[in-house]
Amino acid sequence: MFRRCNRDEGSAANMERILIADDDSAIRSMLRDFLEDEDYEIEETENGQDVLTAFKENSEPPDLVLMDVRMPDKSGMEVLREIGEGAENQLPIILMTAYGTSNVAIEAMQLGAYDYITKPFDLEDVLHNVRRFFDHQALLKQVHGMRSNATEHDPNDTMIGNSPSMQEVYKTIGRVARSESTVLITGETGTGKELVAAILHRSSSYSGGPMVKVNCAALPETLLESELFGHEKGAFTGAVNQRKGRFETANKGTIFLDEIGEMTLSTQKKLLRVLQEREFERVGGNVSVKVDTRVIAATNKNLAHEVREGRFREDLYYRLNVISLYLPPLRERTDDIPRLVEHFLHKHRYNPGAAPAKISPQALDLLMEHNWPGNVRELENIIERAVVLAQGTVIGEDHIRFSSADQRHFIDLADRVRKGTPMSEVRQEVERKMLIEAISQSSGDRVAASALLGIDLHELQQKLEEYGVPSDPEAVNA
């Protein structure tokens, strides 16, 4: 049975208890002396069976176990398998092994170990892992306190957000859902246009029929026309049978035309007829096919601008824009981020049946400060990845991975255009950020920086002075 090292009981009352399980007495002694000096209460054992007993029969199991993989009676991996069976949470176990192979590492993490360290180890590395574990536990308690004050998650709540801009979206959906009018959904990529289309369909009088989705950007013109309107047998090489198009398939239902701004002028003309007359001919055919279909379109482009540039038909634009619904970017509704995070933590669990992961206040602060060029879709991807990295426990700052390592140089051109920022001002901003990046990447070497930018040294010096950019990379990165 494991033995407790001598310590004054009063002084040890509030200490974290660590069980060292290793059949090498020298290693146990070394770890015990070192960790006791760091104010941890230490217990020892030389076999795996005692670790099992400590967890299964002890009303107060140790706070953390440092356990060797190879021990008599029961190995560390066998102990992990038995303790981890049916466990929903990560185990308070750090494995110690002289065999740091990928197989051991992968299996240990799959069985629920918090971490593993390889022998021979540096005592400072051991202490770092131990402290990281207890910091993790402190975060978990902190997050539990946050969750106790949070509203309960509604699994049927498909659109998340209480911001004023989202309230306007909800109101518009409520007003137009049951009408038969065409709806044009606009907004940046990743704002949830397809989700809004699905809710409009679900809430409409066409909900008994199918909802058919077409990504206009994913198909070339020749295929898109056939996809939309179908084709007759022999209409083109490979058309061996008559085929119904998406409009026919969507009869008595809804057709969602995503990225409609990518549609060619020729296909736009044929779409206009469908919207006006509710009929069309299949490719290669001359028989009119009538349809009763609700049309919802979406785009991340400014279609009014596309009309002015001659890339989109004006008559089609007005036919589509009967009801306009704009989805705001995430950076304009950051107050909704905590609710969205809660939603995605429930949606993306580490494994089926597991409790949702938690998020630390520090990690949430990172999300609140991010600019979100990819909007809600980017946030969902980041949360899904963080849940995996945190193994379904507490998401900390180190689990938050943005697609770009440095957001300092991000310029939101769509936002600048929407606000009417002069092009000259945007050009200056771009130039300054490129100068900063070149100085940083060249470690202050002006010759190298000028080569990176494709300008001569004299011009570089002029621009550094013009924009007030220091040539010291440390000053640039400060």
Residue, then its C-alpha position, 0 to 999 in steps of 0.5 A: m500500500f502507498r505510504r504518506c510522507n511525514r508532514d505536519e498535518g496542520s500545515a498539509a491541510n490545504m496542500e495539493r496531494i500528489l501520489i508518486a507511483d514508481d518502482d524505482s525508489a531513487i526516482r520516488s525519493m528525488l521527486r518527493d524531496f523536490l515537490e515537498d520543497e514546492d509545498y506539495e503533500i506527497e504520497e508514494t507507492e511502487n506498484g499500480q494496484d495501489v493507484l487503483t485502490a487510491f481511486k476506487e476505494n479511497s473517499e479522498p483520492p489524490d489530487l494528482v498522480l505521477m505514475d510510471v508506465r512500467m511497474p510490477d503487478k499492474s503497469g501504468m497503462e493498465v491502471l489508466r485503462e481501468i480508471g478511465e473506463g466510463a470516465e467522462n473527464q480527463l484523469p488527474i494522471i501524468l505518466m512518466t515513461a522512458y519509452g516516449t514513442s508515439n504509440v505510448a503518447i497517443e494511447a495515454m492521451q486517448l485513455g484520458a491521461y492529463d499529460y506524460i513526461t519522458k525519462p530522464f526528465d528535468l525536475e523543472d519540467v516536472l514542476h511545470n507540468v504539475r503547476r499547469f495541471f493545478d492551474h487547469q483545475a483552478l480554471l475549471k472551478q472558475v468556469h463552473g462559477m461562470r456557468s452557474n450564472a449563465t442561461e441554460h442552453d436551448p438546443n432548438d435555438t438555431m440563431i444565436g444573438n441578442s444584439p440590436s442588429m440581430q434583433e432586426v434580423y429576427k423581426t424581418i424573418g418573422r415579417v416575411a417568412r410566410s410571404e411568397s416574395t423573393v428574399l435577397i440575403t446579403g452579408e459577408t462570408g460566414t455570417g450565416k446566410e444559409l442558416v437564415a435561408a433554412i429558417l425562412h423555408r421552415s417558417s414559410s407556407y412552402s415548408g411542406g416541400p423540399m428546400v433545394k440548395v444551389n451554390c452558383a459559384a461552384l458550377p461553370e456556366t454550362l453545368l449551372e444552366s443544366e443544374l437549374f433548369g434540367h436538360e432533354k435527352g441528347a441536349f449535349t454530349g453525355a445527356v443520355n437521359q432527360r434530367k430534371g433541374r433544381f427548379e423542378t425538384a424544388n416545386k412546392g418548396t424553396i430554392f436557395l441560390d447561394e453566391i448568386g453574384e457569381m452567375t453569368l449574364s446569360t444564366q441571369k437572363k434565363l433566371l429572370r424569366v423564371l422569376q417573372e413567369r414561373e416557367f422555363e424550358r429545359v436545356g435542349g427542349n422547347v416545352s415550358v415547365k411551370v413551377d411554384t417555387r419560393v426563391i431565396a438568394a444570397t450573396n457576399k457581393n454588393l449587387a448594386h455595385e455589380v449592376r453599375e459595373g455591368r456584371f449583374r442585370e439591373d432588372l434581375y437585381y430588382r426582381l431578387n431584391v423584393i425583400s432585402l435581409y442584411l446579416p451583420p458581420l461578427r465584429e459589429r456584434t461582439d456582445d453575441i460572442p459569449r452566447l455563440v461560444e456556449h452554443f458551439l461548445h454544446k454542438h461540438r462535444y469531445n465525444p458523443g454523450a460527453a458534457p460540453a467543454k468549458i472556456s476560461p475567461q482569458a480564452l474568451d477575452l481573446l475571442m472578444e478581441h479578435n476581428w473575425p474576418g471569417n465571421v461566425r463560421e470562423l468562430e465555430n471552427i476555432i471552438e471545434r478545434a479548441v475542444v479537441l485540443a483541450q480534450g473536452t475539458v477547459i479551453g485555455e488561451d493556448h487552445i485558441r488558434f486563429s487562422s492568421a498568426d498575427q492579426r495586426h496587419f488585417i485590413d477589412l476592405a469591405d468595412r472600409v468601402r462600407k464606411g466610405t473610406p477614401m481609396s488614398e487613405v486605404r492605400q496609405e494604411v496598406e503601405r504602412k503595414m507592408l513596411i512594418e512587416a518587411i522590417s519585422q521579417s528582415s530583422g531590421d536589415r533595410v537592404a533585405a526589407s527593400a528587396l522584399l518590397g521590390i523598391d530601392l533602398h532610397e525609396l524605402q528610407q523615404k517611406l519609413e520617414e513618411y509613415g514614421v516606421p522605425s527600422d528597429p524590429e523590436a520597436v516595430n513589434a512593440 
